[in-house]
Amino acid sequence: MTYHAIHNVDISHDFAGADTATLTARSRTHATIWGAEGTWPLQLRIRFLRTANSWLAADTVASTW
């Protein structure tokens, strides 16, 4: 996979209490994937958990939107 350009369309966050947050980023991603070149609407949703000293990315889900 080769990524040529990523243009962020929307970035949002949600705090579900003092110890959990979610970051959602939607982009139009121009890439060559398994030989096919195109632009895809991709979304990353990352859930963070607060630890004693920092925020830790607990899981990430990638999808189209």
PDB file of N, CA, C, O and CB in Angstrom:
ATOM      1  N   MET A   1       0.841  -1.178   0.000  1.00  0.00           N
ATOM      2  CA  MET A   1       0.000   0.000   0.000  1.00  0.00           C
ATOM      3  C   MET A   1       0.885   1.239   0.000  1.00  0.00           C
ATOM      4  O   MET A   1       1.834   1.343   0.777  1.00  0.00           O
ATOM      5  CB  MET A   1      -0.956  -0.001   1.214  1.00  0.00           C
ATOM      6  N   THR A   2       0.560   2.168  -0.877  1.00  0.00           N
ATOM      7  CA  THR A   2       1.277   3.432  -0.954  1.00  0.00           C
ATOM      8  C   THR A   2       0.269   4.564  -0.809  1.00  0.00           C
ATOM      9  O   THR A   2      -0.682   4.660  -1.584  1.00  0.00           O
ATOM     10  CB  THR A   2       2.073   3.554  -2.291  1.00  0.00           C
ATOM     11  N   TYR A   3       0.477   5.409   0.175  1.00  0.00           N
ATOM     12  CA  TYR A   3      -0.415   6.539   0.404  1.00  0.00           C
ATOM     13  C   TYR A   3       0.196   7.775  -0.233  1.00  0.00           C
ATOM     14  O   TYR A   3       1.358   8.098   0.013  1.00  0.00           O
ATOM     15  CB  TYR A   3      -0.666   6.762   1.924  1.00  0.00           C
ATOM     16  N   HIS A   4      -0.597   8.474  -1.062  1.00  0.00           N
ATOM     17  CA  HIS A   4      -0.110   9.637  -1.795  1.00  0.00           C
ATOM     18  C   HIS A   4      -0.505  10.948  -1.114  1.00  0.00           C
ATOM     19  O   HIS A   4       0.285  11.891  -1.067  1.00  0.00           O
ATOM     20  CB  HIS A   4      -0.643   9.614  -3.219  1.00  0.00           C
ATOM     21  N   ALA A   5      -1.722  11.000  -0.590  1.00  0.00           N
ATOM     22  CA  ALA A   5      -2.200  12.228   0.063  1.00  0.00           C
ATOM     23  C   ALA A   5      -3.378  11.892   0.973  1.00  0.00           C
ATOM     24  O   ALA A   5      -4.181  11.007   0.678  1.00  0.00           O
ATOM     25  CB  ALA A   5      -2.613  13.302  -0.995  1.00  0.00           C
ATOM     26  N   ILE A   6      -3.460  12.611   2.071  1.00  0.00           N
ATOM     27  CA  ILE A   6      -4.583  12.469   3.000  1.00  0.00           C
ATOM     28  C   ILE A   6      -5.105  13.870   3.293  1.00  0.00           C
ATOM     29  O   ILE A   6      -4.362  14.739   3.749  1.00  0.00           O
ATOM     30  CB  ILE A   6      -4.157  11.723   4.330  1.00  0.00           C
ATOM     31  N   HIS A   7      -6.387  14.077   3.027  1.00  0.00           N
ATOM     32  CA  HIS A   7      -7.020  15.373   3.286  1.00  0.00           C
ATOM     33  C   HIS A   7      -8.092  15.167   4.350  1.00  0.00           C
ATOM     34  O   HIS A   7      -9.107  14.515   4.106  1.00  0.00           O
ATOM     35  CB  HIS A   7      -7.635  15.989   1.973  1.00  0.00           C
ATOM     36  N   ASN A   8      -7.857  15.728   5.525  1.00  0.00           N
ATOM     37  CA  ASN A   8      -8.827  15.602   6.610  1.00  0.00           C
ATOM     38  C   ASN A   8     -10.096  16.373   6.270  1.00  0.00           C
ATOM     39  O   ASN A   8     -10.043  17.526   5.841  1.00  0.00           O
ATOM     40  CB  ASN A   8      -8.229  16.109   7.938  1.00  0.00           C
ATOM     41  N   VAL A   9     -11.226  15.726   6.466  1.00  0.00           N
ATOM     42  CA  VAL A   9     -12.525  16.330   6.211  1.00  0.00           C
ATOM     43  C   VAL A   9     -13.165  16.774   7.516  1.00  0.00           C
ATOM     44  O   VAL A   9     -13.749  17.855   7.593  1.00  0.00           O
ATOM     45  CB  VAL A   9     -13.440  15.350   5.472  1.00  0.00           C
ATOM     46  N   ASP A  10     -13.054  15.931   8.548  1.00  0.00           N
ATOM     47  CA  ASP A  10     -13.670  16.238   9.835  1.00  0.00           C
ATOM     48  C   ASP A  10     -12.903  15.510  10.928  1.00  0.00           C
ATOM     49  O   ASP A  10     -12.563  14.336  10.784  1.00  0.00           O
ATOM     50  CB  ASP A  10     -15.175  15.838   9.852  1.00  0.00           C
ATOM     51  N   ILE A  11     -12.636  16.208  12.012  1.00  0.00           N
ATOM     52  CA  ILE A  11     -12.006  15.609  13.187  1.00  0.00           C
ATOM     53  C   ILE A  11     -12.832  16.018  14.393  1.00  0.00           C
ATOM     54  O   ILE A  11     -13.083  17.202  14.617  1.00  0.00           O
ATOM     55  CB  ILE A  11     -10.502  16.056  13.341  1.00  0.00           C
ATOM     56  N   SER A  12     -13.258  15.014  15.176  1.00  0.00           N
ATOM     57  CA  SER A  12     -14.053  15.319  16.359  1.00  0.00           C
ATOM     58  C   SER A  12     -13.584  14.471  17.540  1.00  0.00           C
ATOM     59  O   SER A  12     -12.884  13.473  17.370  1.00  0.00           O
ATOM     60  CB  SER A  12     -15.553  15.080  16.083  1.00  0.00           C
ATOM     61  N   HIS A  13     -13.982  14.886  18.727  1.00  0.00           N
ATOM     62  CA  HIS A  13     -13.626  14.131  19.929  1.00  0.00           C
ATOM     63  C   HIS A  13     -14.830  14.074  20.857  1.00  0.00           C
ATOM     64  O   HIS A  13     -15.735  14.906  20.803  1.00  0.00           O
ATOM     65  CB  HIS A  13     -12.405  14.768  20.652  1.00  0.00           C
ATOM     66  N   ASP A  14     -14.802  13.068  21.701  1.00  0.00           N
ATOM     67  CA  ASP A  14     -15.882  12.880  22.663  1.00  0.00           C
ATOM     68  C   ASP A  14     -15.269  12.367  23.959  1.00  0.00           C
ATOM     69  O   ASP A  14     -14.530  11.382  23.957  1.00  0.00           O
ATOM     70  CB  ASP A  14     -16.973  11.890  22.118  1.00  0.00           C
ATOM     71  N   PHE A  15     -15.575  13.035  25.058  1.00  0.00           N
ATOM     72  CA  PHE A  15     -15.126  12.582  26.365  1.00  0.00           C
ATOM     73  C   PHE A  15     -16.289  11.867  27.045  1.00  0.00           C
ATOM     74  O   PHE A  15     -17.319  12.476  27.334  1.00  0.00           O
ATOM     75  CB  PHE A  15     -14.607  13.776  27.235  1.00  0.00           C
ATOM     76  N   ALA A  16     -16.117  10.572  27.297  1.00  0.00           N
ATOM     77  CA  ALA A  16     -17.171   9.762  27.921  1.00  0.00           C
ATOM     78  C   ALA A  16     -16.835   9.554  29.390  1.00  0.00           C
ATOM     79  O   ALA A  16     -16.813   8.422  29.873  1.00  0.00           O
ATOM     80  CB  ALA A  16     -17.334   8.390  27.194  1.00  0.00           C
ATOM     81  N   GLY A  17     -16.579  10.627  30.088  1.00  0.00           N
ATOM     82  CA  GLY A  17     -16.160  10.549  31.479  1.00  0.00           C
ATOM     83  C   GLY A  17     -14.742  11.052  31.613  1.00  0.00           C
ATOM     84  O   GLY A  17     -14.132  11.494  30.639  1.00  0.00           O
ATOM     85  N   ALA A  18     -14.225  10.982  32.811  1.00  0.00           N
ATOM     86  CA  ALA A  18     -12.888  11.520  33.074  1.00  0.00           C
ATOM     87  C   ALA A  18     -11.767  10.623  32.563  1.00  0.00           C
ATOM     88  O   ALA A  18     -10.632  11.075  32.412  1.00  0.00           O
ATOM     89  CB  ALA A  18     -12.711  11.741  34.550  1.00  0.00           C
ATOM     90  N   ASP A  19     -12.077   9.352  32.294  1.00  0.00           N
ATOM     91  CA  ASP A  19     -11.009   8.405  31.963  1.00  0.00           C
ATOM     92  C   ASP A  19     -11.101   7.804  30.570  1.00  0.00           C
ATOM     93  O   ASP A  19     -10.289   6.943  30.230  1.00  0.00           O
ATOM     94  CB  ASP A  19     -11.004   7.309  32.953  1.00  0.00           C
ATOM     95  N   THR A  20     -12.056   8.224  29.755  1.00  0.00           N
ATOM     96  CA  THR A  20     -12.222   7.671  28.413  1.00  0.00           C
ATOM     97  C   THR A  20     -12.510   8.782  27.418  1.00  0.00           C
ATOM     98  O   THR A  20     -13.322   9.669  27.685  1.00  0.00           O
ATOM     99  CB  THR A  20     -13.352   6.627  28.390  1.00  0.00           C
ATOM    100  N   ALA A  21     -11.844   8.734  26.272  1.00  0.00           N
ATOM    101  CA  ALA A  21     -12.082   9.700  25.205  1.00  0.00           C
ATOM    102  C   ALA A  21     -12.013   8.977  23.860  1.00  0.00           C
ATOM    103  O   ALA A  21     -11.316   7.973  23.714  1.00  0.00           O
ATOM    104  CB  ALA A  21     -11.049  10.869  25.264  1.00  0.00           C
ATOM    105  N   THR A  22     -12.742   9.502  22.895  1.00  0.00           N
ATOM    106  CA  THR A  22     -12.719   8.947  21.546  1.00  0.00           C
ATOM    107  C   THR A  22     -12.416  10.053  20.551  1.00  0.00           C
ATOM    108  O   THR A  22     -13.011  11.129  20.604  1.00  0.00           O
ATOM    109  CB  THR A  22     -14.062   8.260  21.204  1.00  0.00           C
ATOM    110  N   LEU A  23     -11.482   9.782  19.642  1.00  0.00           N
ATOM    111  CA  LEU A  23     -11.135  10.693  18.567  1.00  0.00           C
ATOM    112  C   LEU A  23     -11.605  10.056  17.265  1.00  0.00           C
ATOM    113  O   LEU A  23     -11.279   8.902  16.988  1.00  0.00           O
ATOM    114  CB  LEU A  23      -9.594  10.998  18.540  1.00  0.00           C
ATOM    115  N   THR A  24     -12.364  10.794  16.469  1.00  0.00           N
ATOM    116  CA  THR A  24     -12.824  10.306  15.179  1.00  0.00           C
ATOM    117  C   THR A  24     -12.303  11.246  14.104  1.00  0.00           C
ATOM    118  O   THR A  24     -12.536  12.453  14.162  1.00  0.00           O
ATOM    119  CB  THR A  24     -14.381  10.200  15.132  1.00  0.00           C
ATOM    120  N   ALA A  25     -11.595  10.693  13.122  1.00  0.00           N
ATOM    121  CA  ALA A  25     -11.037  11.480  12.023  1.00  0.00           C
ATOM    122  C   ALA A  25     -11.530  10.907  10.705  1.00  0.00           C
ATOM    123  O   ALA A  25     -11.333   9.725  10.423  1.00  0.00           O
ATOM    124  CB  ALA A  25      -9.481  11.492  12.071  1.00  0.00           C
ATOM    125  N   ARG A  26     -12.174  11.745   9.896  1.00  0.00           N
ATOM    126  CA  ARG A  26     -12.623  11.350   8.563  1.00  0.00           C
ATOM    127  C   ARG A  26     -11.743  12.042   7.536  1.00  0.00           C
ATOM    128  O   ARG A  26     -11.449  13.232   7.654  1.00  0.00           O
ATOM    129  CB  ARG A  26     -14.129  11.704   8.340  1.00  0.00           C
ATOM    130  N   SER A  27     -11.326  11.288   6.530  1.00  0.00           N
ATOM    131  CA  SER A  27     -10.441  11.843   5.516  1.00  0.00           C
ATOM    132  C   SER A  27     -10.789  11.301   4.137  1.00  0.00           C
ATOM    133  O   SER A  27     -11.464  10.280   3.999  1.00  0.00           O
ATOM    134  CB  SER A  27      -8.984  11.534   5.853  1.00  0.00           C
ATOM    135  N   ARG A  28     -10.320  11.997   3.143  1.00  0.00           N
ATOM    136  CA  ARG A  28     -10.312  11.498   1.769  1.00  0.00           C
ATOM    137  C   ARG A  28      -8.855  11.109   1.521  1.00  0.00           C
ATOM    138  O   ARG A  28      -7.967  11.961   1.518  1.00  0.00           O
ATOM    139  CB  ARG A  28     -10.856  12.591   0.700  1.00  0.00           C
ATOM    140  N   THR A  29      -8.624   9.822   1.315  1.00  0.00           N
ATOM    141  CA  THR A  29      -7.270   9.288   1.240  1.00  0.00           C
ATOM    142  C   THR A  29      -6.971   8.793  -0.169  1.00  0.00           C
ATOM    143  O   THR A  29      -7.618   7.873  -0.671  1.00  0.00           O
ATOM    144  CB  THR A  29      -7.080   8.155   2.257  1.00  0.00           C
ATOM    145  N   HIS A  30      -5.980   9.420  -0.797  1.00  0.00           N
ATOM    146  CA  HIS A  30      -5.537   9.008  -2.133  1.00  0.00           C
ATOM    147  C   HIS A  30      -4.410   7.995  -1.939  1.00  0.00           C
ATOM    148  O   HIS A  30      -3.392   8.292  -1.313  1.00  0.00           O
ATOM    149  CB  HIS A  30      -5.061  10.249  -3.006  1.00  0.00           C
ATOM    150  N   ALA A  31      -4.608   6.799  -2.485  1.00  0.00           N
ATOM    151  CA  ALA A  31      -3.634   5.732  -2.242  1.00  0.00           C
ATOM    152  C   ALA A  31      -3.645   4.730  -3.396  1.00  0.00           C
ATOM    153  O   ALA A  31      -4.586   4.673  -4.188  1.00  0.00           O
ATOM    154  CB  ALA A  31      -3.934   5.014  -0.903  1.00  0.00           C
ATOM    155  N   THR A  32      -2.574   3.946  -3.465  1.00  0.00           N
ATOM    156  CA  THR A  32      -2.518   2.777  -4.335  1.00  0.00           C
ATOM    157  C   THR A  32      -2.521   1.566  -3.411  1.00  0.00           C
ATOM    158  O   THR A  32      -1.589   1.362  -2.633  1.00  0.00           O
ATOM    159  CB  THR A  32      -1.241   2.798  -5.287  1.00  0.00           C
ATOM    160  N   ILE A  33      -3.580   0.764  -3.506  1.00  0.00           N
ATOM    161  CA  ILE A  33      -3.743  -0.388  -2.629  1.00  0.00           C
ATOM    162  C   ILE A  33      -3.894  -1.626  -3.494  1.00  0.00           C
ATOM    163  O   ILE A  33      -4.851  -1.746  -4.258  1.00  0.00           O
ATOM    164  CB  ILE A  33      -4.967  -0.215  -1.680  1.00  0.00           C
ATOM    165  N   TRP A  34      -2.949  -2.540  -3.370  1.00  0.00           N
ATOM    166  CA  TRP A  34      -2.915  -3.775  -4.157  1.00  0.00           C
ATOM    167  C   TRP A  34      -3.057  -3.483  -5.645  1.00  0.00           C
ATOM    168  O   TRP A  34      -3.752  -4.203  -6.362  1.00  0.00           O
ATOM    169  CB  TRP A  34      -4.021  -4.729  -3.703  1.00  0.00           C
ATOM    170  N   GLY A  35      -2.390  -2.412  -6.109  1.00  0.00           N
ATOM    171  CA  GLY A  35      -2.368  -2.069  -7.526  1.00  0.00           C
ATOM    172  C   GLY A  35      -3.485  -1.160  -7.985  1.00  0.00           C
ATOM    173  O   GLY A  35      -3.427  -0.659  -9.107  1.00  0.00           O
ATOM    174  N   ALA A  36      -4.490  -0.925  -7.180  1.00  0.00           N
ATOM    175  CA  ALA A  36      -5.604  -0.055  -7.551  1.00  0.00           C
ATOM    176  C   ALA A  36      -5.389   1.327  -6.950  1.00  0.00           C
ATOM    177  O   ALA A  36      -5.265   1.470  -5.734  1.00  0.00           O
ATOM    178  CB  ALA A  36      -6.955  -0.651  -7.081  1.00  0.00           C
ATOM    179  N   GLU A  37      -5.347   2.346  -7.810  1.00  0.00           N
ATOM    180  CA  GLU A  37      -5.173   3.717  -7.331  1.00  0.00           C
ATOM    181  C   GLU A  37      -6.526   4.413  -7.283  1.00  0.00           C
ATOM    182  O   GLU A  37      -7.338   4.280  -8.198  1.00  0.00           O
ATOM    183  CB  GLU A  37      -4.187   4.503  -8.235  1.00  0.00           C
ATOM    184  N   GLY A  38      -6.757   5.153  -6.212  1.00  0.00           N
ATOM    185  CA  GLY A  38      -8.015   5.877  -6.086  1.00  0.00           C
ATOM    186  C   GLY A  38      -8.036   6.722  -4.838  1.00  0.00           C
ATOM    187  O   GLY A  38      -7.054   6.794  -4.100  1.00  0.00           O
ATOM    188  N   THR A  39      -9.161   7.356  -4.613  1.00  0.00           N
ATOM    189  CA  THR A  39      -9.369   8.163  -3.415  1.00  0.00           C
ATOM    190  C   THR A  39     -10.544   7.562  -2.657  1.00  0.00           C
ATOM    191  O   THR A  39     -11.632   7.386  -3.205  1.00  0.00           O
ATOM    192  CB  THR A  39      -9.628   9.674  -3.768  1.00  0.00           C
ATOM    193  N   TRP A  40     -10.306   7.254  -1.399  1.00  0.00           N
ATOM    194  CA  TRP A  40     -11.313   6.596  -0.568  1.00  0.00           C
ATOM    195  C   TRP A  40     -11.674   7.455   0.632  1.00  0.00           C
ATOM    196  O   TRP A  40     -10.816   8.141   1.188  1.00  0.00           O
ATOM    197  CB  TRP A  40     -10.813   5.227  -0.103  1.00  0.00           C
ATOM    198  N   PRO A  41     -12.939   7.421   1.035  1.00  0.00           N
ATOM    199  CA  PRO A  41     -13.352   8.095   2.271  1.00  0.00           C
ATOM    200  C   PRO A  41     -13.073   7.157   3.450  1.00  0.00           C
ATOM    201  O   PRO A  41     -13.797   6.184   3.663  1.00  0.00           O
ATOM    202  CB  PRO A  41     -14.876   8.500   2.219  1.00  0.00           C
ATOM    203  N   LEU A  42     -12.039   7.453   4.198  1.00  0.00           N
ATOM    204  CA  LEU A  42     -11.646   6.593   5.320  1.00  0.00           C
ATOM    205  C   LEU A  42     -11.910   7.298   6.648  1.00  0.00           C
ATOM    206  O   LEU A  42     -11.812   8.520   6.762  1.00  0.00           O
ATOM    207  CB  LEU A  42     -10.155   6.201   5.211  1.00  0.00           C
ATOM    208  N   GLN A  43     -12.246   6.486   7.645  1.00  0.00           N
ATOM    209  CA  GLN A  43     -12.483   6.989   8.998  1.00  0.00           C
ATOM    210  C   GLN A  43     -11.653   6.184   9.983  1.00  0.00           C
ATOM    211  O   GLN A  43     -11.599   4.957   9.908  1.00  0.00           O
ATOM    212  CB  GLN A  43     -13.990   6.920   9.366  1.00  0.00           C
ATOM    213  N   LEU A  44     -11.012   6.878  10.901  1.00  0.00           N
ATOM    214  CA  LEU A  44     -10.322   6.246  12.036  1.00  0.00           C
ATOM    215  C   LEU A  44     -11.034   6.666  13.303  1.00  0.00           C
ATOM    216  O   LEU A  44     -11.274   7.852  13.530  1.00  0.00           O
ATOM    217  CB  LEU A  44      -8.801   6.639  12.090  1.00  0.00           C
ATOM    218  N   ARG A  45     -11.370   5.688  14.125  1.00  0.00           N
ATOM    219  CA  ARG A  45     -11.961   5.963  15.440  1.00  0.00           C
ATOM    220  C   ARG A  45     -11.016   5.358  16.473  1.00  0.00           C
ATOM    221  O   ARG A  45     -10.816   4.144  16.513  1.00  0.00           O
ATOM    222  CB  ARG A  45     -13.437   5.366  15.571  1.00  0.00           C
ATOM    223  N   ILE A  46     -10.436   6.225  17.313  1.00  0.00           N
ATOM    224  CA  ILE A  46      -9.441   5.791  18.293  1.00  0.00           C
ATOM    225  C   ILE A  46      -9.995   6.049  19.686  1.00  0.00           C
ATOM    226  O   ILE A  46     -10.389   7.169  20.010  1.00  0.00           O
ATOM    227  CB  ILE A  46      -8.077   6.529  18.087  1.00  0.00           C
ATOM    228  N   ARG A  47     -10.021   5.004  20.507  1.00  0.00           N
ATOM    229  CA  ARG A  47     -10.491   5.122  21.894  1.00  0.00           C
ATOM    230  C   ARG A  47      -9.283   5.207  22.805  1.00  0.00           C
ATOM    231  O   ARG A  47      -8.381   4.373  22.727  1.00  0.00           O
ATOM    232  CB  ARG A  47     -11.406   3.918  22.295  1.00  0.00           C
ATOM    233  N   PHE A  48      -9.261   6.200  23.660  1.00  0.00           N
ATOM    234  CA  PHE A  48      -8.165   6.436  24.596  1.00  0.00           C
ATOM    235  C   PHE A  48      -8.631   6.194  26.027  1.00  0.00           C
ATOM    236  O   PHE A  48      -9.772   6.488  26.382  1.00  0.00           O
ATOM    237  CB  PHE A  48      -7.620   7.868  24.444  1.00  0.00           C
ATOM    238  N   LEU A  49      -7.735   5.657  26.835  1.00  0.00           N
ATOM    239  CA  LEU A  49      -7.972   5.480  28.267  1.00  0.00           C
ATOM    240  C   LEU A  49      -6.912   6.254  29.039  1.00  0.00           C
ATOM    241  O   LEU A  49      -5.737   6.260  28.671  1.00  0.00           O
ATOM    242  CB  LEU A  49      -7.954   3.971  28.660  1.00  0.00           C
ATOM    243  N   ARG A  50      -7.340   6.897  30.100  1.00  0.00           N
ATOM    244  CA  ARG A  50      -6.386   7.648  30.936  1.00  0.00           C
ATOM    245  C   ARG A  50      -5.672   6.678  31.865  1.00  0.00           C
ATOM    246  O   ARG A  50      -6.301   5.845  32.517  1.00  0.00           O
ATOM    247  CB  ARG A  50      -7.108   8.766  31.761  1.00  0.00           C
ATOM    248  N   THR A  51      -4.352   6.797  31.915  1.00  0.00           N
ATOM    249  CA  THR A  51      -3.555   6.038  32.870  1.00  0.00           C
ATOM    250  C   THR A  51      -3.097   7.006  33.957  1.00  0.00           C
ATOM    251  O   THR A  51      -3.526   8.159  33.989  1.00  0.00           O
ATOM    252  CB  THR A  51      -2.332   5.333  32.172  1.00  0.00           C
ATOM    253  N   ALA A  52      -2.250   6.548  34.821  1.00  0.00           N
ATOM    254  CA  ALA A  52      -1.771   7.411  35.907  1.00  0.00           C
ATOM    255  C   ALA A  52      -1.040   8.643  35.383  1.00  0.00           C
ATOM    256  O   ALA A  52      -1.130   9.717  35.978  1.00  0.00           O
ATOM    257  CB  ALA A  52      -0.850   6.626  36.832  1.00  0.00           C
ATOM    258  N   ASN A  53      -0.305   8.493  34.257  1.00  0.00           N
ATOM    259  CA  ASN A  53       0.545   9.583  33.774  1.00  0.00           C
ATOM    260  C   ASN A  53       0.183  10.129  32.400  1.00  0.00           C
ATOM    261  O   ASN A  53       0.697  11.178  32.012  1.00  0.00           O
ATOM    262  CB  ASN A  53       1.943   9.124  33.743  1.00  0.00           C
ATOM    263  N   SER A  54      -0.688   9.449  31.647  1.00  0.00           N
ATOM    264  CA  SER A  54      -0.944   9.878  30.271  1.00  0.00           C
ATOM    265  C   SER A  54      -2.217   9.233  29.730  1.00  0.00           C
ATOM    266  O   SER A  54      -2.938   8.540  30.448  1.00  0.00           O
ATOM    267  CB  SER A  54       0.252   9.530  29.367  1.00  0.00           C
ATOM    268  N   TRP A  55      -2.471   9.478  28.461  1.00  0.00           N
ATOM    269  CA  TRP A  55      -3.566   8.831  27.747  1.00  0.00           C
ATOM    270  C   TRP A  55      -2.982   7.714  26.900  1.00  0.00           C
ATOM    271  O   TRP A  55      -1.947   7.891  26.256  1.00  0.00           O
ATOM    272  CB  TRP A  55      -4.359   9.850  26.868  1.00  0.00           C
ATOM    273  N   LEU A  56      -3.644   6.566  26.900  1.00  0.00           N
ATOM    274  CA  LEU A  56      -3.179   5.388  26.164  1.00  0.00           C
ATOM    275  C   LEU A  56      -4.221   5.038  25.100  1.00  0.00           C
ATOM    276  O   LEU A  56      -5.406   4.918  25.410  1.00  0.00           O
ATOM    277  CB  LEU A  56      -2.931   4.174  27.132  1.00  0.00           C
ATOM    278  N   ALA A  57      -3.784   4.872  23.844  1.00  0.00           N
ATOM    279  CA  ALA A  57      -4.696   4.446  22.782  1.00  0.00           C
ATOM    280  C   ALA A  57      -5.046   2.985  23.038  1.00  0.00           C
ATOM    281  O   ALA A  57      -4.172   2.119  22.989  1.00  0.00           O
ATOM    282  CB  ALA A  57      -4.056   4.641  21.349  1.00  0.00           C
ATOM    283  N   ALA A  58      -6.309   2.707  23.310  1.00  0.00           N
ATOM    284  CA  ALA A  58      -6.742   1.360  23.680  1.00  0.00           C
ATOM    285  C   ALA A  58      -7.118   0.530  22.464  1.00  0.00           C
ATOM    286  O   ALA A  58      -6.816  -0.662  22.409  1.00  0.00           O
ATOM    287  CB  ALA A  58      -7.918   1.433  24.634  1.00  0.00           C
ATOM    288  N   ASP A  59      -7.776   1.151  21.489  1.00  0.00           N
ATOM    289  CA  ASP A  59      -8.107   0.438  20.250  1.00  0.00           C
ATOM    290  C   ASP A  59      -8.404   1.434  19.154  1.00  0.00           C
ATOM    291  O   ASP A  59      -8.764   2.583  19.412  1.00  0.00           O
ATOM    292  CB  ASP A  59      -9.309  -0.508  20.454  1.00  0.00           C
ATOM    293  N   THR A  60      -8.246   0.974  17.926  1.00  0.00           N
ATOM    294  CA  THR A  60      -8.498   1.782  16.734  1.00  0.00           C
ATOM    295  C   THR A  60      -9.320   0.964  15.760  1.00  0.00           C
ATOM    296  O   THR A  60      -9.041  -0.212  15.526  1.00  0.00           O
ATOM    297  CB  THR A  60      -7.169   2.254  16.076  1.00  0.00           C
ATOM    298  N   VAL A  61     -10.339   1.597  15.193  1.00  0.00           N
ATOM    299  CA  VAL A  61     -11.164   0.944  14.177  1.00  0.00           C
ATOM    300  C   VAL A  61     -11.093   1.810  12.921  1.00  0.00           C
ATOM    301  O   VAL A  61     -11.403   3.000  12.959  1.00  0.00           O
ATOM    302  CB  VAL A  61     -12.661   0.751  14.668  1.00  0.00           C
ATOM    303  N   ALA A  62     -10.680   1.199  11.803  1.00  0.00           N
ATOM    304  CA  ALA A  62     -10.635   1.880  10.515  1.00  0.00           C
ATOM    305  C   ALA A  62     -11.803   1.385   9.670  1.00  0.00           C
ATOM    306  O   ALA A  62     -12.098   0.190   9.645  1.00  0.00           O
ATOM    307  CB  ALA A  62      -9.271   1.635   9.789  1.00  0.00           C
ATOM    308  N   SER A  63     -12.466   2.308   8.980  1.00  0.00           N
ATOM    309  CA  SER A  63     -13.599   1.935   8.135  1.00  0.00           C
ATOM    310  C   SER A  63     -13.770   2.992   7.050  1.00  0.00           C
ATOM    311  O   SER A  63     -13.082   4.013   7.057  1.00  0.00           O
ATOM    312  CB  SER A  63     -14.906   1.785   8.978  1.00  0.00           C
ATOM    313  N   THR A  64     -14.687   2.747   6.121  1.00  0.00           N
ATOM    314  CA  THR A  64     -15.080   3.784   5.185  1.00  0.00           C
ATOM    315  C   THR A  64     -16.287   4.506   5.765  1.00  0.00           C
ATOM    316  O   THR A  64     -16.936   4.015   6.688  1.00  0.00           O
ATOM    317  CB  THR A  64     -15.395   3.192   3.776  1.00  0.00           C
ATOM    318  N   TRP A  65     -16.579   5.676   5.211  1.00  0.00           N
ATOM    319  CA  TRP A  65     -17.756   6.422   5.677  1.00  0.00           C
ATOM    320  C   TRP A  65     -18.530   6.956   4.495  1.00  0.00           C
ATOM    321  O   TRP A  65     -19.556   7.612   4.674  1.00  0.00           O
ATOM    322  CB  TRP A  65     -17.348   7.579   6.610  1.00  0.00           C
TER     323      TRP A  65
END
